[in-house]
Amino acid sequence: MSRSAEIHRKTKETEVRVRLDLDQQGQVTVHTGVGFLDHMVTHVAVHGFASIEVEAKGDLHVDGHHTVEDVGIALGQALSQALGDRAGICRFGEAVVPMDEALAQVVIDLSGRAHLSYDDGLPPGKIGEVDTELFREFFEAFVRNAGATLHVRVLSGRNAHHVIEAVFKAFGRALDAATRLEPRRSGVPSTKGSL
């Protein structure tokens, strides 16, 4: 069974292509026009042991909002498609990752239900050309389209770059843990029999 997906999303504001393979590590190319977002999605692939390819063109002359959000949408759709009925997966994943003075905790449940609890503790500002508040938008778009419950907590940190990088590294590791196949499980990981 191939746990991979390809999504093409086109609107008047953006065009996004995402390829995701949960079982093949190594292929990582991310070009969104938002340099820091490219850096963060690359961390998800590297620390999540997945192949991710993203090509996005957006209305960056306005700002990065639509591009960041639509990459989150497409990545969430790709994950949902790659997981299929979610049979055999571990379902839950958690990681705590440091980045110098920053420490981030990410917990995910691939439950089929969308919920985001997000607290990065950062004041409004920018990292490179991207507003820090757009990372909440990225994860909100991701959970809605992936059918995931996601809790993000930054336990410490002063430097915004370090904080967000710790979040994305932890997200990659938590996602890897949740999507792993559990050899002791043949069906869907739920007492209800479906997710």
Secondary structure, DSSP 8 states (H G I E B T S, - for coil): ---EEEEEEE-SSEEEEEEEETT----EEEE-S-HHHHHHHHHHHHHHT-EEEEEEEE-TTT-SHHHHHHHHHHHHHHHHHHHTT-TTB--EEEEEEEETTEEEEEEEE-SS--EEEEE----S-EETTEETTHHHHHHHHHHHHHT-EEEEEEEE-S-HHHHHHHHHHHHHHHHHHHHSB-TT--S-SSTTS--
